[in-house]
Amino acid sequence: MDTALIHIQKNLDLIKQISVDEAEFWSARDLMGILGYATWAKFQEAIKRAKESVKMSGENLDNHFAAAGKMVLTGSGARREIEDIFLTRYACYIIAQNGDPRKPEIALAQTYFATQARKQELLEQRENENKRLESRAKLKDTERKIESTVYERGIRLPVEFGVFKSKHIEALYGGLSTANLKNKKGIPPSRALADFDTDVELKAKDFALAMTDHNIKDKNLRGQYQLTEEVVKNSRATRQTLLSRGIRPESLKAEEDLKLVESRRRKELKAIHNKKKLK
């Protein structure tokens, strides 16, 4: 099976084309033979079913199926244009999913594309985790800076800094407290809210606090009232920016706990290290 999958991958790579804007695509006429179809008419049935599936999923057909022509040689040596369709990788996958399951080529293609889709899914997950980890580290650094800034200017007691942070969260999340947000998003009360934030939320918090740190120093603000008022203003302004782009932060779903992500990454590194030691 592995050899067969490698074979179909090579065939798909051989017929893959690259557009002028460096996007990959496949000719339906070229794909037809690889998927075991002898006639265009039969293959069009699979394409029609695939298009219906794409429409049902809400995707734009034109983004994945582009009508085209293909020049071929006739028996007399003349050239004539025949109907063709340019397909994205996603379109090829959907066609395979809607092909004749009795054809061994279709079964192999389904396995191949499912494997590729899973690889892409894992890659995107890893990229999202990387972004969140980087944004979380940056937010922690900004939080340390502003804690030092407000400490020098009048907020010294832990309860006072707690109020300062609470007002920041409430202004950013439309009046919801940290406890309310944890309850709404299903986050354990003992865990840090930011460890479950999306990348957008982490960046929004960092931006609001960075502006606050800058303005406190620039305006030479002092005292709990002025410092808290400043963080509220900047957090509200950040919220309005998010809302103007259709993002309501309190409605965003909690993501995987970053502590679990970090733990998984450490285990991965340890496994790689142990594997190298065995070689």
N, C-alpha and C positions, 0 to 999 in steps of 0.2 A: 504493500500500500504506500509506504514511504517513497519508494522508487517511482511509483505511478504519479504521486503528488508532485514530486520533483520534475517529472516529465511535463505535466500540465503547466506547472509554473514556468518552465523554460519556454513552452509554446506560447503562453500568454505574454511573456516578456518579449518574445521575438516579434509578435504582431503589435506590440504597444507602440503608439506614436506620440510625438511631443509637438504641441502647438507652438505658434510664434510667441505666445506669452508663457511658455514653459509648463503648460498644463498637460497631463497625460490623458490619452484617450485611445479607444479601440474602435476599429471598423467592424460593424455588425457582420459584414460579408466575410471578413477574416475570422471572426469569432465562430461563425456558423459551423465550419468544419471541425474546429477544435471541440465543440460541444456535441459532435456526432450527427449533425443534420446534413442531409444530402441535397435538400431543395430549399430555396428561399421562401417558398410558400409555407412550408411546414415551420420553418424557423420564425416566420412572421407571427405565427400563432403564439409562440412562446413570448415574443416581444410584446404582443398585444396584452397578454396576461400580466406581464411585468409592468407595463405602463399603468394598468388598472391598479396594481398593488402600490405603485409609487403615488398615484393620485389619492388612493385611500389613506396613505400615510401623511398626506398634506404637503408633500414635496412638489416643487415646480418641475413638471415634465421637461420643459425647455432647458433646464439646468443639467439634465442627464441624458436626454435623447435629442440629438441634433440631426435634422434631415440633411442628407448629403448625396452626392453622386459619385460613382466610381467608374473609371474608364477601363474597359476590357477589350480584348482582341476577339473578333469573331472568327469563324472557320475560314473565311476568305482572307483573313489578315487585316481587315478593316477594324477601326476602333469605334466603339460606341459607348455611351454612358448608360449605366444601370443604376437603379435605386440603391442607396446605402444609408446607414444611420451611424453617426459617430456617438460613441457611448463613454460615459465615465466609468470608473472602477465600480462605483455603486450600482450603476445600471447593469453592468456585466454580472454582478452578484445577484441582482434581482431576477435577471433573465435565467440564470442557472437555477435559482430557487423555483422558478415557474416552468422549467423545462420538463421534458419527458423523463420521469424517474426510472424508466426501464432502460434508458441508455446509460452504460457504464461511465461514459464521459461526463454526463450530467451529475452523476453521483460523486465523481471525483472533483468536479468543479465546485459543487456545493460544499464539500469538505474543505477544499482549498480556500474558497472565499470566506467561509466561516472562520477558518484559522486566521486569515489575514485580518478579518474584522475584529477578532479578539485581540490580536497583536496591536492593532491601532487603538482599540479601546484601552488597553493597558498602558500604551505609550501616552495617550492623552491624560489618563489618570495620574501617571507619574509626573507629567509636566505640570498638572494642576497642583499636585502635592508640593512640588518644588517651589512654585510661586507662593503658595500659602506659607511654607516654611520660611522663605526669604522675607515675606511681608510681616510675618509674626516676629521674626528676629529684629526687623527694623522698627516695629511698633514698640517692642520692649526697650530698645535703645532710646527712642523718643520719650517713652514714659519715664525712663530714668533721668533724662535731661530735664523734663518739665518738673519732676518731683524735686530735683535740686534747685531749679529756678524759683518755684513757689516757696520752698523752704527758706530761701534767703530773703523772701519778701513778705513773710507773715503767716504762711500756712505751715505750722510745725507739728501739731498734734496729729496722730494717726486718724482720729475721728474727723478732723478738719480736712485732711487729704481724702478721706473716704467720701465726704460730702462733695468735694471738688470733682472726683471721678464720677460719682453718681449723677451729678448735674450734667456732666459731659455726655454720659450715656443717654439720659432722659431727653436731652435736647436733640441728639442724633437720631433717636428712635421714636420720636413723636410723643414723648411723655411717658413711655414705658420704663419701668425701673429694671435694674439688672435681674432681680428676682423674678419679675413678671416675664422678662424675655427668656430666662432659662426655663420657666414653666411652659411658655408658649412653644419653645423650640425643642422641648424634651431633653434639656441638658441637666445633668445631675447638679443639685444645689452646691455641692462642695467643689465643683470643677470651675476653672476659669472660663468665662464666656468667650474670650478671644480665641481660645484653643479650638472652638467649634465654628469660628467665623469663616465666611467665604473670603476669597482674596479681595473682593470689592470692599467688604466691610473693614477688613484689616487696613487697607489703604485709606479708606475714608477716616477711620479713627486716627491714623498716623498723620494725615493731612490736617485734620482739625486741631490736634494737639501741637503739631509743628507750627501752625499759624499762631496759636495761642502763645507758645513759647517766644516766638518772634515779637509779637505785639506787646507782651508783658515787658520785655526788655526795651523795645523801641519807644513805648509810651511811658516807661518807668512806673508801671502800676505796682501798687502795694496794698496789703491788707486783704483779708479773706473775701470781703464783698467785691472789690474791684477784680481780683483774680478769678473768682468764680463767675462773675458777670462776663468776663472776657471769654472764658472757655465755653460758656453757654452760647454767646453770639457766634463764635466760630463753628461750633457744632451744629447750630441751626442753619448757618449759611451752607455748610457742607451737606446737610440733609436736603436743603432746597435744590442744590446742584444734582443730587441723586434723583430726587423726585422729578426734576425737569427732564431727566433722561429715562424716565419710566421705571426707576429702581426704588422700591419701598423697602428699606433695610429690614424692618421688623417682619416682613413677609418672606424673606429669604430663608430657605431651609438650612438647618444646622448641617455642617459637613463632618466628616470623620474627625474624631479627636486627634489633634496633632501629636499628643503624647503617644498615642498608639502608632501613628505614622513613624515617629522618631524611633520607637522601640522596634518596629518592623525593619527599618533601615539599618539599625545596629545589628540585628540578627543576620540580615543579608550580608553585611560587611564581614561579620564573624565567619559566616559560612564560606565566603570567598577566600578569606584569610586561611581558614583550615584546609580548604581545597588546595591552595597554593603550597601549603606545608607538606601535603601528602605527595606532591609531585617530585 
